[in-house]
């Protein structure tokens, strides 16, 4: 990692929020995450240029000290790439959790649509069966005509219902294909991503040639080459 990592640890959330606000206002840094551990200790993480991170951490430490909640503050200039799994651990868990929730909502909506269509089809069939069993009394000849007409209408509605159900199943299969397919970005799009985003993207592909710490150790050129292999 070419950027510096700034850490401020406070006792309680108020000091953490105060420190984070002071840091992002004091210098051009990016707030990565906050992490809460036992004893109500909260750690706020930022990244940026070395000078900017040092200035931001000093401002954040002073802000937390004013509310008497500062525990410690530290700056790591250009930390090793292997620390990324630790630095971004909580952020990655939140992103994965959001993806799982989105998939659950999609599946639930599909299931509701299918059930509603099934109920509607069953109601239409029951209604037409009742009409066939209880024709109106209009003499022998009209009764014969009525018995033939509802039977034809029932078959027509049943055929239409089956056709609609097949369309719903086709849409479900198409939606599932769209949700499960993973599109590999073009070479130009990959070249515009930094090494951290490339590693994060690589971890989202099940068929990526390398896994785990091998992804953390690979540089940009190696990651782009692996994406070309699975394209």
N, C-alpha and C positions, 0 to 999 in steps of 0.2 A: 504494500500500500504506500503510495507516494505522499498521501496526506497525513497530517498529524492527528492524533486522537487525544481529546480532552475529556477528563473525568472529574466530576464533582459528586461527593457523597454527602448527603444530609440526613438528619434525623427528622422524619416526617415529610409530608407531601408539600406543605406550604413553603418550606425552604427550598425544595427541589424546583417548584414552579417559579419562585422568585429568582433562583439562580439561572434557570433556563431562559427566562425572559431577559435578564441582564446580559447573558452571553450572546444571544442572537441579535440584540440591539447594539452591542459593543463592537462587533466585528463581523466580517463576511464569513460566517461559519454555518454549517448545516447541523441541525439537531437530529441525531440518529434515533435515539430511543431513551426510555427510562426503564430502570429495572428495580423492583422492590424485593428486598430480601427480609430475613428475620429481624426482629427487634425494631421494626418500622424504619429500617434504613433504606433510603432511595438513592440510586446512582443514576446520574444524568450523563449521557454520552453525546459528544459533538465531534465533527471532523472538519478539516479545512487546512489552509496553509499554516505552516508552523508558527509564524509571527502572529497571525490572526487568532489561532487557537490559544496561544499563550495570553494574549490580551483579553480574549473572551473569558478564559478561565479565571484570570485575576478579577475581572468585573463580577463574574458569577459568584466567586468565593466571598467577595466583599458583600454582595447582596445577601447571601445566605447567612453571613456572620451578623448582619444587622438584625436579623430575626432570631439570632442565637440558635441556629440549627445546623451550622457547618460542622462536618466531621473531618473531611479531608478533601484535597484537590490535587490533581496530578495531570501532567502533559507527557504523552509518549510521541516523540517525533518519528514519523515514518515507521510505524509498527510493521512487523513481519506479516506477510500475506496469510500465514496459517492462523492468525488471530481473528480473521474475518468471521469464522464460524462462531466464535465467542461474542464478537462485537454485535453481529447482526442476528444472533440466535432468536431473540424475542420477536424481532420484526418479521423474520421468516415464519415463525409459528403463527403470528397473526394473519399473514397473507394466506397461509395454507388453510387456516380456520375459515377465512372469508370464502375461499374457493369451495370448501366442503359445504358451507351453508348455502351458497348459490346453487350448487348441484342438487342439494336436498329440496330447495324451493322449486327447481325445474321439474324434478321427478314427482313432487307432490302435485304440481299443476297438471302434469300429463295424466297422472292417475285419476284426478278429479274429472278431467275432460272425458276420459274413457268411461268412467262410472256413470256420468250424467247421460252420455249417449246410450249406454246399455239400458238405463232405466226408461229413457224415452222410447226406445224400441219396444221394450216389454209392455209398456203402457199402451202403445199403439196396437200391438198384437192382441192384447186382452180386450180392448175396445171393439175391434173388428170381429173377434170371436163371439162376443155378446150380441153384436148386431146380426150375425148369422143365425144364432140360436133363437132369437126372439124377433122374427119378422112381423110386420104389421098385417092385420087381417083385412084383406081386400078381395077375397074370393080365391078360387083355386088357381086360375091362370096368373093373376098377379103374384100369388105366393111362389109359383114356380119361377117367375122372372126374378123376384127378389132373392130367392135362394141362390140363383146363378150369379147375380150381379155382385153381392157382397163377397162371394167366394173369389171372383176375379179381382175385386178390389183388395182383398186380403193378400192374395198372391202378389199383387203389384206393390203393396206397402212392404211386405216381407222382403221382396227383391230389392226395393229401394233402401230398406234398413240395412240389409246385408252389404249393399254397395257403399253406404255411408260408413259402416263399421270398417270395411276394408280401406277406405280412404283415411280414416283416423289412424288405423294401424300403420299405414304407409307413412303418414306424417310423423308418427312416433318414431319409426325406424329412421326416418330422415333426420329428425331432431337429434336422436341419439348419436347418429353419425357425425352431425355437425358439432355436437358438444365434445365428442371424444377425439376428433381429428386435431392434430397439432400441426400448425403451419410453421415451417422453418423460415425465418426472415431471409431476405436476399442478402447477398454479400455486402451491398452498399449499406443496408440497415445494420448488419452486424458490425461493420467497420466503424459506424458512428457510436457504438456502445463502448463504455469503459470496461475494464477487465472485471470489475465487480458485477456489473449487470450481465456480462457474458456468462460468468460462473453461475449466477442465479438462474439465468435462462437455461443453461445446460442441465441444472439439477431438475428442471421441470420435465425433461424428456426421459422417458423410461428406456428408450433404445440408444441413449448416448453412449459412445464407446467406453468412456472412463467414468468412474464413480468416486464419491466421497472426497478424500483428501487429494486424490489425483487431480480432481477438478480445481481444488484450492491451489495446487502447485503449478498448474498449467498457465502459460501466459496467453496474451490476446491472439497471437498468430496461431498457436497450437489449438486454441479453442475454436477459432474460425475454420481451421483445417478439419477438425472433427465434425463440425456442422456440415461441411461439404460432403463428408463421407456418408452421412445419413440422409442427405437431401433426396 
